[in-house]
Amino acid sequence: MSKLKIAIQKSGRLYEDSLQLLKDCGIFVNNGKDQLKVSVDNFPMEIMYLRNSDIPQYLEDGVVDIAIVGENLLEEKQKNIRIVEKLGFSKCRVSLAVPKEVETDDLSYFQGKKIATSYPNTLRNFLDEKGIVSDIHIISGSVEIAPNIGLADGICDIVSSGSTLFKNGLRETVTILKSEAVLAKTSVLDVQKEAILDKFLFRIKSVLKAKNSKYILMNVPDEKISAIASVLPVLKSPTVIPLAEQGWSSIHSVIDEVRFWDVIDELKENGAQDILIIPIDKMVI
């Protein structure tokens, strides 16, 4: 039987979240110590643990069919690889940063300056687009140290919380690229593998939808049901269940995480009581 080959990082910031996503999708990985290739028993998939920087080339060459990888890496490697789903974790940005004593945030600061980076292609494309001419120094590893040892006037690197920049006396000024983990695929898959990928994507979307949603139930006076129903952002229509106490009903629905507090305030204003919010494990729509 045909198996879909997926690449994930063998170590690094995407590793744990990638395995958790597979687990949430019902794909259980029994990975022995130091194994670099593992077959999955309960899904037609084979997992390859690869060095992060190698993944785009493996995708382009068709050695693996799909991969969980950061958008920033695909941008830097400039490969013709299709992103099929954004996964919502390992969010970061590629940004320019300067020593904290530099007062300006303006991009023009970097005109004629030295910039240290592990992302030369991303940086060069951005500077060319903005008409900035800088001297780019390629560094592998701890880019943040470059200004402190006089190697550069600023840096271009991945930023998540900004704590690493702060500890090294730097501050973020310009965001070049926003990134998150994505599911990417090689250019051509056969019919069988496309079918397996469709099943995998269905599971991923169900998991992601559940993580961004909450199950909500509340007690509502019967005369307020219409007003409450008009507030709820439901899939089709809310579920209404009469309570033992006459004149009251329980309303059940699903609410998006991003609208949670705004909707809760509206529900209370319209007479909802005893509101319960419950996490959703999976959501099939």
C-alpha positions as YAML, in Angstrom:
chain: A
units: angstrom
residues:
- id: 1
  name: MET
  ca: [0.00, 0.00, 0.00]
- id: 2
  name: SER
  ca: [1.23, 3.49, -0.85]
- id: 3
  name: LYS
  ca: [2.41, 5.60, 2.10]
- id: 4
  name: LEU
  ca: [2.65, 9.35, 2.39]
- id: 5
  name: LYS
  ca: [6.17, 10.43, 3.37]
- id: 6
  name: ILE
  ca: [6.23, 13.38, 5.77]
- id: 7
  name: ALA
  ca: [9.31, 15.22, 7.00]
- id: 8
  name: ILE
  ca: [9.49, 16.92, 10.39]
- id: 9
  name: GLN
  ca: [12.39, 18.41, 12.29]
- id: 10
  name: LYS
  ca: [14.48, 15.87, 14.17]
- id: 11
  name: SER
  ca: [15.09, 18.54, 16.80]
- id: 12
  name: GLY
  ca: [14.31, 22.19, 17.32]
- id: 13
  name: ARG
  ca: [11.31, 24.40, 17.99]
- id: 14
  name: LEU
  ca: [8.96, 22.64, 15.56]
- id: 15
  name: TYR
  ca: [9.67, 19.09, 16.71]
- id: 16
  name: GLU
  ca: [7.36, 18.76, 19.74]
- id: 17
  name: ASP
  ca: [4.47, 20.71, 18.19]
- id: 18
  name: SER
  ca: [4.69, 18.64, 15.00]
- id: 19
  name: LEU
  ca: [4.43, 15.37, 16.92]
- id: 20
  name: GLN
  ca: [1.55, 16.77, 18.97]
- id: 21
  name: LEU
  ca: [-0.32, 17.70, 15.80]
- id: 22
  name: LEU
  ca: [0.09, 14.16, 14.48]
- id: 23
  name: LYS
  ca: [-1.16, 12.79, 17.80]
- id: 24
  name: ASP
  ca: [-4.18, 15.13, 17.75]
- id: 25
  name: CYS
  ca: [-4.92, 13.82, 14.26]
- id: 26
  name: GLY
  ca: [-4.98, 10.24, 15.60]
- id: 27
  name: ILE
  ca: [-1.57, 9.39, 14.15]
- id: 28
  name: PHE
  ca: [0.48, 7.75, 16.87]
- id: 29
  name: VAL
  ca: [4.24, 7.60, 16.45]
- id: 30
  name: ASN
  ca: [6.29, 4.98, 18.24]
- id: 31
  name: ASN
  ca: [9.68, 6.53, 17.71]
- id: 32
  name: GLY
  ca: [12.67, 4.57, 18.97]
- id: 33
  name: LYS
  ca: [15.74, 6.45, 20.12]
- id: 34
  name: ASP
  ca: [17.78, 7.86, 17.25]
- id: 35
  name: GLN
  ca: [15.42, 6.51, 14.56]
- id: 36
  name: LEU
  ca: [15.35, 8.78, 11.54]
- id: 37
  name: LYS
  ca: [12.56, 6.98, 9.65]
- id: 38
  name: VAL
  ca: [9.41, 5.56, 11.24]
- id: 39
  name: SER
  ca: [6.32, 3.89, 9.77]
- id: 40
  name: VAL
  ca: [2.95, 4.64, 11.33]
- id: 41
  name: ASP
  ca: [0.77, 1.63, 12.20]
- id: 42
  name: ASN
  ca: [-2.66, 3.28, 12.13]
- id: 43
  name: PHE
  ca: [-2.33, 5.57, 9.08]
- id: 44
  name: PRO
  ca: [-0.63, 5.15, 5.66]
- id: 45
  name: MET
  ca: [2.25, 7.47, 6.52]
- id: 46
  name: GLU
  ca: [6.00, 7.28, 6.94]
- id: 47
  name: ILE
  ca: [7.80, 9.89, 9.02]
- id: 48
  name: MET
  ca: [11.32, 11.11, 8.30]
- id: 49
  name: TYR
  ca: [13.15, 13.13, 10.93]
- id: 50
  name: LEU
  ca: [15.39, 15.56, 9.09]
- id: 51
  name: ARG
  ca: [17.64, 18.51, 9.80]
- id: 52
  name: ASN
  ca: [15.52, 21.63, 9.45]
- id: 53
  name: SER
  ca: [17.63, 23.29, 6.76]
- id: 54
  name: ASP
  ca: [17.50, 20.16, 4.58]
- id: 55
  name: ILE
  ca: [13.71, 19.84, 4.46]
- id: 56
  name: PRO
  ca: [12.99, 22.26, 1.57]
- id: 57
  name: GLN
  ca: [15.49, 20.46, -0.70]
- id: 58
  name: TYR
  ca: [14.03, 17.05, 0.18]
- id: 59
  name: LEU
  ca: [10.59, 18.41, -0.74]
- id: 60
  name: GLU
  ca: [11.75, 19.91, -4.01]
- id: 61
  name: ASP
  ca: [13.52, 16.66, -4.97]
- id: 62
  name: GLY
  ca: [10.46, 14.56, -4.10]
- id: 63
  name: VAL
  ca: [12.32, 12.52, -1.47]
- id: 64
  name: VAL
  ca: [9.46, 13.39, 0.90]
- id: 65
  name: ASP
  ca: [5.88, 14.17, -0.13]
- id: 66
  name: ILE
  ca: [4.95, 16.68, 2.54]
- id: 67
  name: ALA
  ca: [6.64, 18.43, 5.46]
- id: 68
  name: ILE
  ca: [5.90, 20.50, 8.52]
- id: 69
  name: VAL
  ca: [8.25, 23.45, 8.21]
- id: 70
  name: GLY
  ca: [8.45, 27.17, 8.98]
- id: 71
  name: GLU
  ca: [7.35, 29.67, 6.35]
- id: 72
  name: ASN
  ca: [10.53, 31.63, 7.01]
- id: 73
  name: LEU
  ca: [12.68, 28.68, 5.91]
- id: 74
  name: LEU
  ca: [10.76, 28.25, 2.65]
- id: 75
  name: GLU
  ca: [11.12, 31.96, 1.98]
- id: 76
  name: GLU
  ca: [14.86, 31.86, 2.64]
- id: 77
  name: LYS
  ca: [15.53, 28.74, 0.55]
- id: 78
  name: GLN
  ca: [13.45, 30.16, -2.33]
- id: 79
  name: LYS
  ca: [12.15, 26.78, -3.42]
- id: 80
  name: ASN
  ca: [9.12, 26.21, -5.63]
- id: 81
  name: ILE
  ca: [7.13, 24.50, -2.90]
- id: 82
  name: ARG
  ca: [3.40, 24.79, -2.32]
- id: 83
  name: ILE
  ca: [1.99, 25.57, 1.13]
- id: 84
  name: VAL
  ca: [-1.23, 23.60, 1.59]
- id: 85
  name: GLU
  ca: [-2.17, 24.57, 5.17]
- id: 86
  name: LYS
  ca: [-1.04, 27.04, 7.82]
- id: 87
  name: LEU
  ca: [-0.83, 25.28, 11.18]
- id: 88
  name: GLY
  ca: [-1.01, 28.12, 13.69]
- id: 89
  name: PHE
  ca: [1.93, 27.19, 15.91]
- id: 90
  name: SER
  ca: [5.60, 28.24, 16.17]
- id: 91
  name: LYS
  ca: [4.68, 31.78, 15.17]
- id: 92
  name: CYS
  ca: [7.60, 34.16, 14.81]
- id: 93
  name: ARG
  ca: [8.88, 36.93, 12.59]
- id: 94
  name: VAL
  ca: [12.06, 37.74, 10.73]
- id: 95
  name: SER
  ca: [13.03, 41.21, 11.87]
- id: 96
  name: LEU
  ca: [15.79, 43.77, 11.82]
- id: 97
  name: ALA
  ca: [17.24, 44.78, 15.18]
- id: 98
  name: VAL
  ca: [19.69, 47.42, 16.34]
- id: 99
  name: PRO
  ca: [21.66, 48.15, 19.52]
- id: 100
  name: LYS
  ca: [19.30, 49.61, 22.10]
- id: 101
  name: GLU
  ca: [21.18, 52.92, 22.17]
- id: 102
  name: VAL
  ca: [20.22, 53.57, 18.53]
- id: 103
  name: GLU
  ca: [17.23, 55.89, 18.77]
- id: 104
  name: THR
  ca: [15.67, 55.57, 15.33]
- id: 105
  name: ASP
  ca: [13.38, 52.79, 14.08]
- id: 106
  name: ASP
  ca: [13.63, 54.04, 10.52]
- id: 107
  name: LEU
  ca: [14.82, 51.56, 7.88]
- id: 108
  name: SER
  ca: [17.14, 54.22, 6.49]
- id: 109
  name: TYR
  ca: [19.44, 53.57, 9.47]
- id: 110
  name: PHE
  ca: [20.68, 50.48, 7.63]
- id: 111
  name: GLN
  ca: [21.74, 52.40, 4.52]
- id: 112
  name: GLY
  ca: [25.43, 51.60, 4.09]
- id: 113
  name: LYS
  ca: [25.54, 49.66, 7.36]
- id: 114
  name: LYS
  ca: [26.71, 46.11, 8.13]
- id: 115
  name: ILE
  ca: [23.96, 43.60, 8.94]
- id: 116
  name: ALA
  ca: [24.61, 40.12, 10.34]
- id: 117
  name: THR
  ca: [22.07, 37.42, 9.51]
- id: 118
  name: SER
  ca: [21.35, 33.75, 8.93]
- id: 119
  name: TYR
  ca: [18.70, 34.76, 6.37]
- id: 120
  name: PRO
  ca: [20.68, 36.48, 3.59]
- id: 121
  name: ASN
  ca: [18.21, 35.81, 0.77]
- id: 122
  name: THR
  ca: [15.19, 37.05, 2.73]
- id: 123
  name: LEU
  ca: [17.11, 40.12, 3.87]
- id: 124
  name: ARG
  ca: [18.59, 40.90, 0.47]
- id: 125
  name: ASN
  ca: [15.21, 40.70, -1.28]
- id: 126
  name: PHE
  ca: [13.67, 43.00, 1.32]
- id: 127
  name: LEU
  ca: [16.46, 45.58, 1.16]
- id: 128
  name: ASP
  ca: [16.45, 45.56, -2.66]
- id: 129
  name: GLU
  ca: [12.71, 46.17, -2.65]
- id: 130
  name: LYS
  ca: [13.14, 49.11, -0.26]
- id: 131
  name: GLY
  ca: [16.14, 50.57, -2.07]
- id: 132
  name: ILE
  ca: [18.52, 50.06, 0.85]
- id: 133
  name: VAL
  ca: [22.14, 49.12, 0.14]
- id: 134
  name: SER
  ca: [23.80, 47.30, 3.05]
- id: 135
  name: ASP
  ca: [26.76, 45.00, 3.65]
- id: 136
  name: ILE
  ca: [25.30, 41.59, 4.57]
- id: 137
  name: HIS
  ca: [27.41, 39.30, 6.76]
- id: 138
  name: ILE
  ca: [26.22, 35.68, 6.80]
- id: 139
  name: ILE
  ca: [26.45, 34.04, 10.22]
- id: 140
  name: SER
  ca: [25.35, 30.59, 11.34]
- id: 141
  name: GLY
  ca: [24.34, 30.43, 14.97]
- id: 142
  name: SER
  ca: [24.23, 33.26, 17.49]
- id: 143
  name: VAL
  ca: [23.62, 36.29, 15.29]
- id: 144
  name: GLU
  ca: [22.75, 38.48, 18.29]
- id: 145
  name: ILE
  ca: [26.39, 38.75, 19.37]
- id: 146
  name: ALA
  ca: [27.54, 40.41, 16.14]
- id: 147
  name: PRO
  ca: [26.92, 44.08, 17.12]
- id: 148
  name: ASN
  ca: [28.55, 43.53, 20.55]
- id: 149
  name: ILE
  ca: [31.82, 42.36, 18.99]
- id: 150
  name: GLY
  ca: [31.87, 45.07, 16.31]
- id: 151
  name: LEU
  ca: [31.05, 42.74, 13.43]
- id: 152
  name: ALA
  ca: [27.81, 44.50, 12.44]
- id: 153
  name: ASP
  ca: [25.70, 47.60, 13.05]
- id: 154
  name: GLY
  ca: [22.52, 45.53, 13.31]
- id: 155
  name: ILE
  ca: [21.11, 42.08, 12.72]
- id: 156
  name: CYS
  ca: [18.32, 40.29, 10.88]
- id: 157
  name: ASP
  ca: [17.03, 37.23, 12.69]
- id: 158
  name: ILE
  ca: [14.02, 35.26, 13.91]
- id: 159
  name: VAL
  ca: [12.15, 36.92, 16.77]
- id: 160
  name: SER
  ca: [9.50, 35.29, 18.95]
- id: 161
  name: SER
  ca: [9.19, 37.01, 22.33]
- id: 162
  name: GLY
  ca: [12.12, 39.39, 21.86]
- id: 163
  name: SER
  ca: [13.78, 38.25, 25.11]
- id: 164
  name: THR
  ca: [16.96, 37.09, 23.35]
- id: 165
  name: LEU
  ca: [17.35, 40.49, 21.71]
- id: 166
  name: PHE
  ca: [16.84, 42.23, 25.06]
- id: 167
  name: LYS
  ca: [19.43, 40.06, 26.80]
- id: 168
  name: ASN
  ca: [21.97, 40.98, 24.13]
- id: 169
  name: GLY
  ca: [21.32, 44.72, 24.28]
- id: 170
  name: LEU
  ca: [19.30, 44.83, 21.05]
- id: 171
  name: ARG
  ca: [15.82, 45.96, 20.12]
- id: 172
  name: GLU
  ca: [13.55, 45.11, 17.20]
- id: 173
  name: THR
  ca: [12.84, 47.83, 14.65]
- id: 174
  name: VAL
  ca: [11.47, 46.53, 11.33]
- id: 175
  name: THR
  ca: [9.54, 43.31, 10.67]
- id: 176
  name: ILE
  ca: [10.47, 41.77, 7.33]
- id: 177
  name: LEU
  ca: [8.36, 38.61, 7.38]
- id: 178
  name: LYS
  ca: [5.76, 36.99, 9.65]
- id: 179
  name: SER
  ca: [6.00, 33.22, 9.86]
- id: 180
  name: GLU
  ca: [4.38, 30.14, 11.36]
- id: 181
  name: ALA
  ca: [4.55, 26.40, 10.88]
- id: 182
  name: VAL
  ca: [2.96, 25.23, 7.64]
- id: 183
  name: LEU
  ca: [2.24, 21.97, 5.87]
- id: 184
  name: ALA
  ca: [4.04, 22.07, 2.53]
- id: 185
  name: LYS
  ca: [4.04, 19.55, -0.32]
- id: 186
  name: THR
  ca: [6.20, 18.51, -3.21]
- id: 187
  name: SER
  ca: [5.12, 19.56, -6.69]
- id: 188
  name: VAL
  ca: [3.54, 16.31, -7.88]
- id: 189
  name: LEU
  ca: [1.89, 13.43, -5.99]
- id: 190
  name: ASP
  ca: [0.31, 10.36, -7.50]
- id: 191
  name: VAL
  ca: [-3.43, 9.74, -7.13]
- id: 192
  name: GLN
  ca: [-3.06, 7.42, -4.12]
- id: 193
  name: LYS
  ca: [-0.88, 9.84, -2.20]
- id: 194
  name: GLU
  ca: [-3.15, 12.78, -3.01]
- id: 195
  name: ALA
  ca: [-6.05, 10.79, -1.52]
- id: 196
  name: ILE
  ca: [-4.04, 10.12, 1.65]
- id: 197
  name: LEU
  ca: [-3.07, 13.79, 1.85]
- id: 198
  name: ASP
  ca: [-6.75, 14.79, 1.57]
- id: 199
  name: LYS
  ca: [-7.58, 12.54, 4.54]
- id: 200
  name: PHE
  ca: [-4.69, 13.99, 6.54]
- id: 201
  name: LEU
  ca: [-5.75, 17.56, 5.72]
- id: 202
  name: PHE
  ca: [-9.31, 16.77, 6.79]
- id: 203
  name: ARG
  ca: [-8.00, 15.69, 10.19]
- id: 204
  name: ILE
  ca: [-5.72, 18.72, 10.50]
- id: 205
  name: LYS
  ca: [-8.55, 21.15, 9.71]
- id: 206
  name: SER
  ca: [-10.80, 19.43, 12.26]
- id: 207
  name: VAL
  ca: [-8.10, 19.78, 14.93]
- id: 208
  name: LEU
  ca: [-7.32, 23.42, 14.08]
- id: 209
  name: LYS
  ca: [-10.99, 24.38, 13.99]
- id: 210
  name: ALA
  ca: [-11.50, 22.83, 17.42]
- id: 211
  name: LYS
  ca: [-8.51, 24.67, 18.89]
- id: 212
  name: ASN
  ca: [-9.90, 27.98, 17.68]
- id: 213
  name: SER
  ca: [-13.42, 27.29, 18.96]
- id: 214
  name: LYS
  ca: [-15.21, 26.75, 22.27]
- id: 215
  name: TYR
  ca: [-18.44, 24.93, 23.10]
- id: 216
  name: ILE
  ca: [-20.80, 27.27, 24.94]
- id: 217
  name: LEU
  ca: [-24.00, 26.53, 26.87]
- id: 218
  name: MET
  ca: [-26.16, 28.82, 28.98]
- id: 219
  name: ASN
  ca: [-29.55, 29.16, 30.62]
- id: 220
  name: VAL
  ca: [-31.88, 31.68, 29.01]
- id: 221
  name: PRO
  ca: [-35.44, 32.91, 29.68]
- id: 222
  name: ASP
  ca: [-37.68, 31.67, 26.86]
- id: 223
  name: GLU
  ca: [-38.61, 35.20, 25.83]
- id: 224
  name: LYS
  ca: [-34.92, 35.95, 25.28]
- id: 225
  name: ILE
  ca: [-34.14, 32.97, 23.03]
- id: 226
  name: SER
  ca: [-34.47, 34.91, 19.77]
- id: 227
  name: ALA
  ca: [-32.27, 37.76, 21.03]
- id: 228
  name: ILE
  ca: [-29.60, 35.32, 22.25]
- id: 229
  name: ALA
  ca: [-29.71, 33.30, 19.01]
- id: 230
  name: SER
  ca: [-29.08, 36.44, 16.99]
- id: 231
  name: VAL
  ca: [-25.90, 37.10, 18.96]
- id: 232
  name: LEU
  ca: [-24.37, 33.62, 18.67]
- id: 233
  name: PRO
  ca: [-22.03, 32.99, 15.71]
- id: 234
  name: VAL
  ca: [-23.22, 29.42, 15.14]
- id: 235
  name: LEU
  ca: [-22.51, 26.82, 12.47]
- id: 236
  name: LYS
  ca: [-26.19, 26.46, 11.54]
- id: 237
  name: SER
  ca: [-28.50, 27.30, 14.46]
- id: 238
  name: PRO
  ca: [-28.15, 26.90, 18.24]
- id: 239
  name: THR
  ca: [-29.53, 23.89, 20.09]
- id: 240
  name: VAL
  ca: [-32.39, 24.82, 22.43]
- id: 241
  name: ILE
  ca: [-33.36, 22.41, 25.24]
- id: 242
  name: PRO
  ca: [-36.27, 23.18, 27.65]
- id: 243
  name: LEU
  ca: [-35.30, 23.12, 31.33]
- id: 244
  name: ALA
  ca: [-37.31, 21.56, 34.18]
- id: 245
  name: GLU
  ca: [-38.08, 25.07, 35.41]
- id: 246
  name: GLN
  ca: [-40.88, 26.43, 33.27]
- id: 247
  name: GLY
  ca: [-40.04, 29.47, 31.16]
- id: 248
  name: TRP
  ca: [-36.35, 28.64, 30.87]
- id: 249
  name: SER
  ca: [-34.24, 26.85, 28.26]
- id: 250
  name: SER
  ca: [-30.63, 25.80, 27.79]
- id: 251
  name: ILE
  ca: [-28.93, 27.02, 24.61]
- id: 252
  name: HIS
  ca: [-25.88, 25.21, 23.21]
- id: 253
  name: SER
  ca: [-23.60, 26.49, 20.46]
- id: 254
  name: VAL
  ca: [-20.00, 26.97, 19.28]
- id: 255
  name: ILE
  ca: [-18.09, 30.23, 19.53]
- id: 256
  name: ASP
  ca: [-14.82, 31.37, 17.93]
- id: 257
  name: GLU
  ca: [-11.98, 31.96, 20.39]
- id: 258
  name: VAL
  ca: [-11.17, 35.41, 18.94]
- id: 259
  name: ARG
  ca: [-14.75, 36.64, 19.53]
- id: 260
  name: PHE
  ca: [-15.12, 35.02, 22.93]
- id: 261
  name: TRP
  ca: [-15.23, 37.99, 25.32]
- id: 262
  name: ASP
  ca: [-17.17, 40.32, 23.00]
- id: 263
  name: VAL
  ca: [-19.88, 37.69, 22.52]
- id: 264
  name: ILE
  ca: [-19.99, 36.82, 26.23]
- id: 265
  name: ASP
  ca: [-20.70, 40.47, 27.09]
- id: 266
  name: GLU
  ca: [-23.53, 40.58, 24.54]
- id: 267
  name: LEU
  ca: [-25.02, 37.34, 25.83]
- id: 268
  name: LYS
  ca: [-25.11, 38.64, 29.41]
- id: 269
  name: GLU
  ca: [-26.67, 41.90, 28.27]
- id: 270
  name: ASN
  ca: [-29.41, 39.88, 26.56]
- id: 271
  name: GLY
  ca: [-30.29, 37.81, 29.63]
- id: 272
  name: ALA
  ca: [-28.05, 34.72, 29.46]
- id: 273
  name: GLN
  ca: [-27.14, 33.16, 32.82]
- id: 274
  name: ASP
  ca: [-24.95, 30.31, 34.09]
- id: 275
  name: ILE
  ca: [-22.73, 30.43, 31.02]
- id: 276
  name: LEU
  ca: [-20.36, 27.48, 30.65]
- id: 277
  name: ILE
  ca: [-17.43, 27.33, 28.25]
- id: 278
  name: ILE
  ca: [-15.97, 23.94, 27.30]
- id: 279
  name: PRO
  ca: [-12.88, 23.16, 25.16]
- id: 280
  name: ILE
  ca: [-13.47, 21.14, 21.98]
- id: 281
  name: ASP
  ca: [-11.22, 18.20, 21.21]
- id: 282
  name: LYS
  ca: [-12.15, 17.72, 17.54]
- id: 283
  name: MET
  ca: [-14.59, 19.54, 15.27]
- id: 284
  name: VAL
  ca: [-15.79, 17.87, 12.08]
- id: 285
  name: ILE
  ca: [-17.76, 20.15, 9.76]
...
